[in-house]
Amino acid sequence: MPDKNWQFELEEYIKQGEPDRTEKSEAWQTAIGLQAVDGLNTSAYLLDTAKDHIEGKITIDEAQQRIHSYYEQRTTRTEIENETKEADIVSARIAKLLGEKAFQFSPAEWLSIHRRLFEGVFRHAGQIRQYNITKKEWVLNGDTVTYADWNSITDTLDYDFATEKQFSYEGLSVDAAVKHLAKFASDIWQIHPFGEGNTRATAVFMIKYMKTFGFRVNNDAFEKNSWYFRNALVRANYTNLQKGVHSTTKFLEMFFSNLLLGTDYELKNRYMHIDYVDVDKPQSAKQQIPKCQFGTLECTLEELAVLDLIKKNPTIKQQELADITDKSLRSVKRIMKSLQDKNYIRRESGKRYGKWEVII
């Protein structure tokens, strides 16, 4: 697709405010935007299919079948059309995955996501690579990140996932939690267990993982800045002492802050280039005061997600919070009590006809 009119067209569904259409549109925006990590563009046909799905005219399975049939009928294709085919097929699959609530935090889940995204696109879909790789990166002047040795991939995956599973976010400040999530994403991406499609599979896995905390992930980040996301992962895993370049997660932290907290850091790829000169020193996640007023609160990620929902809709009911965050009603009540005990929220005008007030 030569321009980004798709962003404006899909944004219209979100402005309409209908929950089902909003959720579907956000999934499609993220799915289409993520193709930019590999320099791919989707077709106008994919956009029309996405709109039909958002409007409820077809199911997501029918949308996938429509895309499959479209390319089956086009027997003669140029190289550009083959790339568009990959972008269209994978976009539809991402939209389907993001619409599913099922998720298990494990290496097997990540492999399953890769297989479901790229089956029939890559021969190695869902399979751990059996060879070592290098990739020339623009942001590194053609140099490469050092990826995990193929012999150690399984052990490294098991270690990183076990370490994250044992980590407790309880009592962690929001800023510290975002920083930790960015580091985890960076660590598993550096393993690069697949021959191709690592960044898109990482993004989908992380979105689904972060949703388990109750977050509604801000689709704008991946929709508009997916190439930034990839370059930030590169810079988080590259050190060259001879050139005075050190690995840093600061760029990735800004991306995740925009993604989860609704901050408005300026995400520019040129700031990450190893030859960039800090004439006007770029902002960092520590330097800029985030627009999100909850950025420095001592609360869990689950509590932050609920706070954000209450701020947007003070009359929201606990059952609605449970439905949106995919938590049990009992968990929501526990979170609400904790927020009240911390004097972050209070109830006005009684239980039945009242509303919540955020008092921080």
C-alpha positions, 0 to 999 in steps of 0.5 A: 500500500503506497500510503498510510490512508489505511490508518485514517480509515481504520481510525474512524471505527475507533472514533465511533466508539462501538467496543466490538468494532474498536477492538477489531480495528485496533487489532488490524491496525497493529497487524498491518503496522507490524509488517513495516518491521520487514519493509512490507506493505499490505494491499488495498484488498486486505484493507477492504477485507479488514473493514468487512470484518470490523463491520461484522460482515465476515468472521476473521476465519472468513477474512483469512480464507478470502485473502488465501483465495485472492492469491490462489487465483493470482498465479502470475506474480511479481516479487513485489506482489509476493511480498504483499502476499506475505504481508496480507496473509500474516496481517490477517493471522496477527489480527486473529491471534490478537482477538483470541484471549487464550495465552500461556506464558511459555517458549512453546507458546512463542513457537506456536505463535510463529508457526501460526503466523508463518505457516505456508509462508516460511518453510521453517515456521514454528521451528528453531533454527539449526544454523547461526545468523547475522543481519546487516542493520541500518542503525548499526551502519551495516553491522550485526547484533550477535544472536544466540548460537543455535546450539544454545537456543533451547536452553536460553529460551528455557532460562529466560522464560523461567526467570521471568516467570519467577519475577514478581511485579507486586509492589514495583513502581510502574516505571520500573515495571515498564523497564523490566518488560522492555528488558525481557522483550529485548532478551528473548528477541536477542535469542532470535530462535527463528530463521525469519519473522522473529520481530513480528512473533516477538511483538505478538507474544509481548502484546498478548503477555502484557494483556494478561496484566489487564492492559489494553495495549495502545495500538498506535505504537506498533501501528506507526512505529514498528520499525522503531521497535525493531531498531530499539531492539537492535540497539538494546543488544549491540555493543562495540567498545572500539566505536564507543557504542554501548547497548541501551534499553532507553529507546525500547523503554520509551516505546513501551512507555508509549505502548502501556502508559500513553506517554508521548515520547518522540520516537525517531529512528535517527536518534538510534543510529550509532553515528547520531550526534546529540546536538539537541539531546534526544529525550529519554525515558528518565528525562521526560515527564510522561503525560500519563499522570500515573507514571510514578505511582507505587502500584502494580501493572494490574492496578494501573490498568484498572486506574486508567479504565476508571479515569476514562469512565468514572461510572464503570462497574466492577463487572465491566472492569472484569470483562475488559481486563479478563480478570475474575470479579474477585480479582477486580474487587481485590484490586479496587480495595487496594487502590482505595487503601492507597487513596488513589480512588474513592467512591462518590454518591453511593454504590448504586448510582455513584461514580469513581473519582481518581484522587491522585 
